[in-house]
Amino acid sequence: MKIYDEVKNAASIAVSGHVNPDGDAAGATAAMYLFLKKAVPGAKIVAFCGEMGDTLRENLPAAEEFCFDGITDVEKFDVFICLDTADDRLGAAQKYFHTARKTVNIDHHRTNTGCGDVNYIVPTASSTCELVYNVIDDSLIDEPIARALYIGIITDTGVFKYSNTSPRTMEIAGCLMSHGVDTSTLIDDVFYRKSYLENQILGRALLESVLFRDGTCIFSVLNRQTMDFYGVGPKNMEGIVSQLMLTEGVKCAIFMYETEPLTYKVSMRSNGEINVADIAAFYGGGGHSRAAGCTVNATYRDIINNISDSIDIQMRRSGETAGARS
């Protein structure tokens, strides 16, 4: 698929990633938005986006042009391009997706069954930004578009560390570098650098983390009171679960924070022995086998107990399968 073929006759085009955007959703949105402005210069292009962390926003091209409140003067778009999610996580932009004359869905999550009139869903891809690179015209890629795509790729591959990194991923990264992206600075700024408050809340989460299942799993939770004390919100929580996953001997890490009374945003990471996407899907969430998330209405104790039970079931099944093969 080439995205130009889907939008070349459109007078108005909307682009959106999911709510609480990570680097991949935000990067894919920015890259697609900038590409469409060059490819279809006569069209009205609107990029919807949820609030993101300061570090991501400061490094993301065209972020200052994004529509963060979901309000635009276009009543019905000719084309709506949904990125890195199905339509159920578009937030305020969802209403425009459902009224658009044509919808396009580009994603790499295996839980996405395709919500668009046109779907390009490749679960084996490292990121949605990798797929956006595949569908745009190489000749129109410039440094801002390349930078946006590179942000998404390094975010979802853990700077090329995760198992979803393929030779194709590295090939694309090399092509993006050729457009003048300052990759070293970008990796530091987007993936590693944290504000003082973010370091404080990371330290608090690590300090109060708890090992379970004989040290093979770890969890940490932050309630609303603690978040208010430090003056942090969802955009300041990036990277905490990944840091928990680096604990020696841990196969699965769980981090959650309270968004409303008895409502928690849950992020999970795995070394591959536990499929956290299946656990997240049970609660209406999604993701990948090694990285997934969901929102759950319960006490944090009940959430951990239930997730622990799900982990036990998976491990037993894995053991039974291994026994049957031997």
Sine and cosine of phi, psi and omega as CSV:
sin_phi,cos_phi,sin_psi,cos_psi,sin_omega,cos_omega
0.00,0.00,0.65,-0.76,0.18,-0.98
-0.89,-0.46,0.80,-0.60,-0.14,-0.99
-0.91,0.42,-0.47,0.88,-0.01,-1.00
-0.87,0.49,-0.59,0.81,0.01,-1.00
-0.89,0.45,-0.46,0.89,-0.04,-1.00
-1.00,0.06,-0.29,0.96,-0.13,-0.99
-0.83,-0.56,-0.07,1.00,-0.18,-0.98
-0.86,0.50,-0.45,0.89,-0.01,-1.00
-0.97,-0.24,0.16,0.99,-0.08,-1.00
-0.99,0.10,0.63,-0.78,0.09,-1.00
-1.00,-0.07,-0.36,0.93,0.01,-1.00
-0.59,-0.81,0.72,-0.69,-0.06,-1.00
-0.69,-0.72,0.74,-0.67,0.09,-1.00
-0.93,-0.36,0.57,-0.82,0.04,-1.00
-0.75,-0.66,0.70,-0.72,0.01,-1.00
-0.41,-0.91,0.62,-0.79,0.20,-0.98
-0.99,-0.16,-0.29,-0.96,-0.07,-1.00
-1.00,0.04,0.23,-0.97,0.07,-1.00
-0.89,0.45,0.39,-0.92,-0.08,-1.00
0.74,0.67,0.86,0.52,-0.15,-0.99
-0.91,0.42,0.67,-0.74,0.17,-0.99
-1.00,-0.03,-0.12,-0.99,-0.04,-1.00
-0.89,0.46,-0.55,0.83,-0.02,-1.00
-0.94,0.33,-0.74,0.67,0.00,-1.00
-0.89,0.45,-0.72,0.70,-0.02,-1.00
-0.93,0.36,-0.66,0.75,0.00,-1.00
-0.91,0.41,-0.67,0.74,0.03,-1.00
-0.90,0.44,-0.65,0.76,0.01,-1.00
-0.90,0.45,-0.73,0.68,-0.02,-1.00
-0.90,0.44,-0.71,0.71,-0.02,-1.00
-0.89,0.45,-0.71,0.71,0.00,-1.00
-0.91,0.42,-0.66,0.75,0.02,-1.00
-0.87,0.50,-0.75,0.66,-0.02,-1.00
-0.92,0.39,-0.61,0.79,0.04,-1.00
-0.90,0.44,-0.72,0.70,-0.05,-1.00
-0.90,0.43,-0.55,0.83,0.04,-1.00
-0.89,0.45,-0.51,0.86,0.03,-1.00
-1.00,0.06,-0.62,0.78,-0.09,-1.00
-0.98,0.21,-0.56,0.83,-0.03,-1.00
-0.78,-0.62,0.94,0.34,-0.15,-0.99
-0.89,0.45,-0.38,0.92,-0.01,-1.00
-1.00,0.06,-0.10,1.00,-0.07,-1.00
-1.00,-0.01,0.42,-0.91,0.13,-0.99
-1.00,0.09,0.89,-0.46,-0.04,-1.00
-0.92,-0.39,0.80,-0.60,0.03,-1.00
-0.82,-0.57,0.77,-0.64,0.05,-1.00
-0.94,-0.35,0.91,-0.41,0.06,-1.00
-1.00,0.01,0.58,-0.81,0.01,-1.00
-0.35,-0.94,0.59,-0.81,0.11,-0.99
-0.99,0.15,0.17,-0.99,0.01,-1.00
-0.90,0.44,0.67,-0.75,-0.02,-1.00
-0.81,-0.58,0.20,-0.98,0.02,-1.00
-0.90,0.44,0.44,-0.90,-0.06,-1.00
-0.87,0.49,-0.66,0.75,-0.04,-1.00
-0.89,0.46,-0.69,0.72,0.02,-1.00
-0.91,0.41,-0.71,0.70,-0.04,-1.00
-0.89,0.45,-0.62,0.78,-0.02,-1.00
-0.93,0.37,-0.45,0.89,-0.04,-1.00
-0.99,-0.16,-0.17,0.98,-0.10,-0.99
-1.00,0.04,0.85,-0.53,0.04,-1.00
-0.87,0.49,0.65,-0.76,0.10,-0.99
0.94,0.35,0.16,0.99,-0.01,-1.00
-0.85,0.52,-0.53,0.85,-0.01,-1.00
-0.94,0.35,-0.22,0.98,0.01,-1.00
-0.99,-0.14,-0.07,1.00,-0.04,-1.00
-0.94,0.34,0.47,-0.88,0.11,-0.99
-1.00,-0.09,0.96,-0.29,-0.08,-1.00
-1.00,-0.03,-0.31,0.95,-0.07,-1.00
-0.98,-0.18,-0.03,1.00,0.03,-1.00
0.97,0.26,0.24,0.97,-0.03,-1.00
-0.94,-0.33,0.80,-0.60,0.03,-1.00
-0.56,-0.83,0.32,-0.95,-0.02,-1.00
-1.00,0.09,0.00,1.00,0.06,-1.00
-1.00,0.02,0.83,-0.56,-0.03,-1.00
-0.99,0.12,-0.63,0.78,-0.01,-1.00
-0.60,-0.80,0.85,-0.53,-0.01,-1.00
-1.00,0.09,0.55,-0.84,0.10,-1.00
-0.93,0.36,-0.65,0.76,0.01,-1.00
-0.68,-0.73,0.69,-0.72,0.11,-0.99
-0.85,-0.53,0.84,-0.55,-0.01,-1.00
-0.96,-0.28,0.91,-0.42,-0.04,-1.00
-0.99,-0.16,0.83,-0.56,-0.15,-0.99
-0.86,-0.52,0.71,-0.70,0.12,-0.99
0.91,0.41,0.35,0.94,0.00,-1.00
-0.18,-0.98,0.24,-0.97,0.24,-0.97
-1.00,0.05,0.00,-1.00,-0.11,-0.99
-0.95,0.33,-0.21,0.98,-0.07,-1.00
-0.97,0.23,-0.14,0.99,-0.01,-1.00
-0.84,-0.54,0.54,0.84,-0.01,-1.00
-1.00,0.00,-0.14,0.99,0.02,-1.00
0.90,0.44,-0.74,-0.68,-0.07,-1.00
-0.92,0.40,-0.33,0.94,-0.02,-1.00
-0.99,0.14,-0.16,0.99,-0.10,-1.00
-0.85,0.52,-0.61,0.80,-0.04,-1.00
-0.89,0.45,-0.54,0.84,0.02,-1.00
-0.96,0.28,-0.52,0.85,0.07,-1.00
-0.89,0.46,-0.70,0.71,-0.09,-1.00
-0.96,0.28,-0.29,0.96,0.02,-1.00
-0.97,-0.26,-0.08,1.00,-0.04,-1.00
-0.91,0.41,0.52,-0.85,0.00,-1.00
-0.94,0.34,-0.53,0.85,0.08,-1.00
-0.63,-0.78,0.64,-0.77,0.03,-1.00
-0.84,-0.54,0.63,-0.78,0.03,-1.00
-0.81,-0.58,0.74,-0.67,0.00,-1.00
-0.86,-0.50,0.88,-0.48,0.03,-1.00
-0.86,-0.51,0.85,-0.53,-0.11,-0.99
-0.35,-0.94,0.30,-0.95,0.05,-1.00
-0.82,-0.57,0.22,0.98,0.04,-1.00
-1.00,0.04,0.77,-0.64,-0.06,-1.00
-0.93,0.36,-0.33,0.95,0.02,-1.00
-0.98,0.22,-0.17,0.99,0.00,-1.00
-1.00,0.09,0.91,-0.41,-0.03,-1.00
-1.00,-0.01,-0.05,1.00,0.05,-1.00
0.98,-0.20,0.96,-0.28,-0.04,-1.00
-0.95,-0.32,0.00,1.00,-0.07,-1.00
-0.98,-0.19,0.23,-0.97,0.17,-0.99
-0.92,0.39,-0.54,0.84,0.08,-1.00
-0.83,-0.55,0.79,-0.61,-0.06,-1.00
-0.82,-0.57,0.69,-0.72,0.10,-1.00
-0.74,-0.67,1.00,0.00,-0.10,-0.99
-0.85,-0.52,0.89,-0.46,-0.06,-1.00
-0.77,-0.64,1.00,-0.07,-0.06,-1.00
-0.88,0.48,-0.37,0.93,-0.02,-1.00
-0.99,0.13,-0.13,0.99,0.01,-1.00
-0.96,0.28,0.50,-0.87,-0.03,-1.00
-0.93,0.38,-0.50,0.87,-0.16,-0.99
-0.25,-0.97,0.27,-0.96,0.11,-0.99
-0.94,0.35,-0.52,0.85,0.05,-1.00
-0.88,0.48,-0.58,0.82,0.08,-1.00
-0.88,0.48,-0.64,0.77,0.00,-1.00
-0.95,0.31,-0.60,0.80,0.06,-1.00
-0.88,0.47,-0.66,0.75,0.06,-1.00
-0.83,0.55,-0.64,0.77,-0.04,-1.00
-0.91,0.40,-0.49,0.87,-0.14,-0.99
-0.98,-0.19,-0.15,0.99,0.03,-1.00
-0.99,-0.14,0.25,-0.97,-0.05,-1.00
-0.99,0.11,0.85,-0.53,-0.01,-1.00
-0.81,0.59,-0.59,0.80,-0.11,-0.99
-0.92,0.39,-0.30,0.95,-0.02,-1.00
-0.99,-0.17,-0.02,1.00,0.01,-1.00
-0.96,0.27,0.80,-0.61,0.09,-1.00
-0.83,-0.55,-0.11,-0.99,-0.07,-1.00
-0.87,0.49,-0.72,0.69,0.02,-1.00
-0.87,0.50,-0.68,0.73,0.03,-1.00
-0.91,0.42,-0.69,0.72,0.02,-1.00
-0.88,0.47,-0.64,0.77,0.00,-1.00
-0.91,0.42,-0.67,0.74,0.02,-1.00
-0.88,0.47,-0.69,0.72,0.01,-1.00
-0.92,0.40,-0.64,0.77,-0.02,-1.00
-0.90,0.43,-0.62,0.79,0.05,-1.00
-0.85,0.52,-0.72,0.69,-0.01,-1.00
-0.91,0.42,-0.64,0.77,-0.04,-1.00
-0.93,0.36,-0.72,0.70,-0.01,-1.00
-0.92,0.38,-0.50,0.87,0.02,-1.00
-0.91,0.41,-0.76,0.65,-0.11,-0.99
-0.99,0.13,-0.21,0.98,0.06,-1.00
-0.97,-0.26,0.02,1.00,-0.07,-1.00
0.87,0.49,0.71,0.70,-0.10,-1.00
0.82,0.57,0.81,0.59,0.11,-0.99
0.91,0.40,0.38,0.93,-0.03,-1.00
-1.00,-0.09,-0.53,0.85,-0.11,-0.99
-0.96,0.26,0.31,-0.95,-0.07,-1.00
-0.93,0.36,-0.23,0.97,0.02,-1.00
-0.98,0.20,-0.05,1.00,0.05,-1.00
-0.97,0.24,0.86,-0.51,-0.04,-1.00
-0.90,-0.44,0.18,-0.98,0.10,-0.99
-0.82,0.57,-0.58,0.81,0.03,-1.00
-0.90,0.43,-0.63,0.78,0.04,-1.00
-0.86,0.52,-0.72,0.69,-0.02,-1.00
-0.93,0.38,-0.57,0.82,0.04,-1.00
-0.89,0.46,-0.71,0.70,0.01,-1.00
-0.90,0.43,-0.69,0.73,0.01,-1.00
-0.85,0.53,-0.65,0.76,0.03,-1.00
-0.89,0.45,-0.66,0.75,0.03,-1.00
-0.90,0.44,-0.64,0.77,0.01,-1.00
-0.92,0.40,-0.61,0.79,0.04,-1.00
-0.87,0.49,-0.54,0.84,-0.04,-1.00
-0.92,0.38,-0.22,0.98,0.02,-1.00
-1.00,-0.02,0.17,0.98,0.11,-0.99
1.00,-0.04,0.27,0.96,0.01,-1.00
-0.93,0.36,0.76,-0.65,0.07,-1.00
-0.99,0.16,0.99,0.12,-0.18,-0.98
-0.91,0.41,-0.63,0.78,-0.03,-1.00
-0.88,0.47,-0.76,0.65,0.02,-1.00
-0.91,0.42,-0.64,0.77,-0.04,-1.00
-0.90,0.43,-0.68,0.74,0.02,-1.00
-0.89,0.46,-0.70,0.71,0.03,-1.00
-0.88,0.47,-0.73,0.68,-0.09,-1.00
-0.92,0.39,-0.70,0.72,-0.13,-0.99
-1.00,0.07,-0.65,0.76,-0.17,-0.99
-0.99,-0.12,-0.55,0.83,-0.13,-0.99
-0.94,-0.35,-0.66,0.75,-0.13,-0.99
-0.93,0.37,0.71,-0.71,0.03,-1.00
-0.77,-0.64,0.43,-0.90,0.10,-1.00
-0.97,0.26,0.21,-0.98,0.02,-1.00
-0.85,0.52,-0.68,0.73,0.01,-1.00
-0.90,0.44,-0.64,0.77,0.00,-1.00
-0.92,0.40,-0.60,0.80,0.09,-1.00
-0.91,0.41,-0.61,0.79,0.03,-1.00
-0.90,0.44,-0.72,0.69,-0.06,-1.00
-0.95,0.31,-0.52,0.85,0.12,-0.99
-0.89,0.46,-0.71,0.70,0.03,-1.00
-0.88,0.48,-0.64,0.76,0.02,-1.00
-0.90,0.43,-0.67,0.74,0.00,-1.00
-0.90,0.43,-0.64,0.76,0.02,-1.00
-0.94,0.35,-0.64,0.77,-0.03,-1.00
-0.89,0.46,-0.60,0.80,-0.08,-1.00
-0.99,-0.17,0.20,0.98,0.01,-1.00
-0.94,0.34,0.42,-0.91,-0.07,-1.00
-0.74,-0.67,0.77,-0.64,0.11,-0.99
-1.00,0.09,0.57,-0.82,0.09,-1.00
-0.51,-0.86,0.08,-1.00,-0.13,-0.99
0.80,0.60,0.82,0.57,0.05,-1.00
0.83,0.55,0.59,0.81,0.07,-1.00
0.99,0.15,0.13,0.99,-0.01,-1.00
-1.00,-0.01,-0.22,0.97,0.02,-1.00
-0.74,-0.67,0.42,-0.91,-0.01,-1.00
-0.61,-0.79,0.57,-0.82,0.10,-0.99
-0.63,-0.78,0.39,-0.92,0.11,-0.99
-0.56,-0.83,0.52,-0.86,-0.04,-1.00
-0.66,-0.75,0.63,-0.78,0.08,-1.00
-0.85,-0.53,0.82,-0.58,0.03,-1.00
-1.00,0.02,0.12,-0.99,-0.07,-1.00
-0.90,0.45,-0.60,0.80,-0.02,-1.00
-0.88,0.47,-0.69,0.72,0.02,-1.00
-0.91,0.41,-0.68,0.73,0.01,-1.00
-0.88,0.47,-0.65,0.76,0.02,-1.00
-0.92,0.39,-0.59,0.81,0.01,-1.00
-0.88,0.48,-0.67,0.74,-0.01,-1.00
-1.00,0.07,-0.21,0.98,-0.02,-1.00
0.95,0.32,0.65,0.76,-0.02,-1.00
-0.88,-0.48,0.36,-0.93,0.03,-1.00
-0.72,-0.70,-0.17,-0.98,-0.04,-1.00
-0.81,0.59,-0.59,0.80,-0.05,-1.00
-0.93,0.37,-0.24,0.97,0.00,-1.00
-1.00,-0.09,0.06,1.00,-0.12,-0.99
-0.99,-0.13,0.00,1.00,-0.03,-1.00
-0.86,0.51,0.70,-0.72,0.13,-0.99
1.00,-0.01,-0.18,0.98,-0.06,-1.00
-0.92,0.39,-0.73,0.69,-0.04,-1.00
-0.91,0.41,-0.56,0.83,0.03,-1.00
-0.92,0.39,-0.60,0.80,0.04,-1.00
-0.93,0.37,-0.63,0.78,0.07,-1.00
-0.87,0.49,-0.59,0.80,-0.05,-1.00
-0.92,0.40,-0.35,0.94,-0.02,-1.00
-0.99,0.16,0.00,1.00,0.03,-1.00
-0.91,0.41,0.74,-0.67,-0.05,-1.00
-0.85,0.53,0.75,-0.66,0.05,-1.00
1.00,0.06,-0.11,0.99,-0.08,-1.00
-1.00,0.09,0.73,-0.69,0.05,-1.00
-0.97,-0.24,-0.35,0.94,-0.02,-1.00
-0.53,-0.85,0.73,-0.69,0.03,-1.00
-0.85,-0.52,0.64,-0.77,-0.02,-1.00
-0.75,-0.66,0.80,-0.61,0.09,-1.00
-0.78,-0.62,0.70,-0.71,0.04,-1.00
-0.63,-0.78,0.51,-0.86,0.07,-1.00
-0.70,-0.71,0.49,-0.87,-0.10,-1.00
-0.99,0.14,0.82,-0.57,0.04,-1.00
-0.99,-0.16,-0.53,0.85,0.08,-1.00
-0.54,-0.84,0.22,-0.98,0.05,-1.00
-0.81,0.58,0.82,-0.57,0.00,-1.00
0.88,0.48,0.46,0.89,0.09,-1.00
-0.75,-0.67,0.83,-0.56,-0.09,-1.00
-0.80,-0.60,0.68,-0.73,0.18,-0.98
-1.00,0.06,0.85,-0.53,-0.10,-0.99
-0.93,-0.38,0.80,-0.61,0.09,-1.00
-0.89,-0.46,0.67,-0.74,-0.04,-1.00
-0.74,-0.67,0.58,-0.81,0.10,-1.00
-0.75,-0.67,0.45,-0.90,-0.05,-1.00
-0.58,-0.82,0.40,-0.91,0.09,-1.00
-1.00,0.06,0.04,1.00,0.03,-1.00
0.92,-0.38,-0.34,0.94,0.01,-1.00
-0.97,0.26,-0.42,0.91,0.02,-1.00
-0.88,-0.47,0.78,-0.63,0.00,-1.00
-1.00,0.02,0.99,-0.11,-0.07,-1.00
-0.96,0.27,-0.33,0.94,0.05,-1.00
-0.90,0.44,-0.63,0.77,0.02,-1.00
-0.91,0.42,-0.62,0.79,0.02,-1.00
-0.92,0.39,-0.70,0.71,0.00,-1.00
-0.89,0.45,-0.63,0.78,-0.01,-1.00
-0.89,0.46,-0.55,0.84,0.02,-1.00
-0.87,0.49,-0.51,0.86,0.00,-1.00
-0.99,-0.16,0.24,0.97,0.04,-1.00
1.00,0.05,0.16,0.99,0.03,-1.00
-0.99,-0.17,-0.39,-0.92,-0.01,-1.00
-0.13,-0.99,-0.17,-0.99,-0.01,-1.00
0.63,-0.77,-0.55,-0.83,-0.04,-1.00
-0.89,-0.45,0.19,-0.98,-0.04,-1.00
-0.87,0.49,-0.49,0.87,-0.03,-1.00
-0.97,-0.25,-0.16,0.99,-0.03,-1.00
-0.48,-0.88,0.88,-0.47,-0.05,-1.00
-0.45,-0.89,0.17,-0.98,-0.01,-1.00
-0.37,-0.93,0.24,-0.97,0.00,-1.00
-0.28,-0.96,0.16,-0.99,0.11,-0.99
-0.87,-0.49,0.76,-0.65,-0.12,-0.99
-0.78,-0.62,0.68,-0.73,0.07,-1.00
-0.99,-0.15,0.98,-0.19,-0.01,-1.00
-0.04,-1.00,0.07,-1.00,0.15,-0.99
-0.96,0.27,0.41,-0.91,-0.03,-1.00
-0.91,0.41,-0.49,0.87,0.03,-1.00
-0.91,0.42,-0.69,0.72,0.03,-1.00
-0.90,0.44,-0.63,0.78,0.00,-1.00
-0.89,0.46,-0.75,0.66,-0.01,-1.00
-0.89,0.45,-0.68,0.74,0.02,-1.00
-0.87,0.49,-0.69,0.72,-0.03,-1.00
-0.93,0.36,-0.65,0.76,0.03,-1.00
-0.91,0.41,-0.64,0.77,0.04,-1.00
-0.87,0.50,-0.66,0.76,0.06,-1.00
-0.88,0.48,-0.67,0.75,0.01,-1.00
-0.90,0.43,-0.62,0.78,0.05,-1.00
-0.90,0.44,-0.69,0.72,0.02,-1.00
-0.86,0.51,-0.68,0.74,0.00,-1.00
-0.88,0.47,-0.72,0.70,0.02,-1.00
-0.88,0.47,-0.68,0.74,-0.03,-1.00
-0.92,0.39,-0.61,0.80,0.05,-1.00
-0.91,0.42,-0.69,0.72,0.02,-1.00
-0.89,0.46,-0.65,0.76,0.02,-1.00
-0.89,0.45,-0.66,0.75,0.03,-1.00
-0.91,0.41,-0.64,0.77,0.03,-1.00
-0.90,0.43,-0.65,0.76,0.02,-1.00
-0.90,0.44,-0.70,0.72,0.02,-1.00
-0.89,0.46,-0.62,0.78,0.03,-1.00
-0.91,0.41,-0.63,0.77,0.00,-1.00
-0.92,0.40,-0.59,0.81,0.00,-1.00
-0.94,0.34,-0.58,0.81,-0.02,-1.00
-0.96,0.27,0.00,0.00,0.00,0.00
